[in-house]
Amino acid sequence: MVTRLLAVRPEERRGSVAAFLTIFGTLAAHTLLETARDALFLARLPASRLAIVYLLIALVAVGLAQAPWGRRRATGAFALSRLLGAGSVVTFAFWALGRWQSPFELYALYVWTGLLGSLTVLQFWMVLGDLYTLTQAKRLYSLVWTGSLLGATVGAAAARVLAEHVPASALVLAAAAMPVHAAPAKAAPAKAPATPVQIELSHGLGADKGAQLL
């Protein structure tokens, strides 16, 4: 961990910290939400229904990808911010409106959790791919990966502690709040302008500019 921190150059620190905190919060929230959905689902429906849920997730994902507005999906850090914000709002709505007695509610929460986790992580790495060159990625991605590992670990530990004191539905609320704490890191302004560089088929930006966008 220390070696990875030392590999970050001064002008890259702001962007690296923003990326670290974003993926940390995203994975922690997703782990909390996964724990909640599994507990709620399996408490009321048999495990044999999981095959149906996984099929629904695949069908919805394909449908979204084939939709005209899905093919024109926005990219960039602003799109990631909107996705995290929208994900928090919808997850909060599940907590506020859910009574967890209807199979429809449980199916919907399961499908939503799978889609949200896949979309946010995919969007996050797309943003980093646009912001950093291949050389920067070799030095910085290991630190960002550490953030994802720690986020999942902390999320699992938090879920275990919360589950001993509150109902499983409360974990949905905790998951809704988590990405909000990660999002402000992406808005931190950079102190120095970035220099555009061409990498393969994308146009990468300097790490200091990446902090401004992230």
Disulfide bonds with the S-S distance in Angstrom:
none
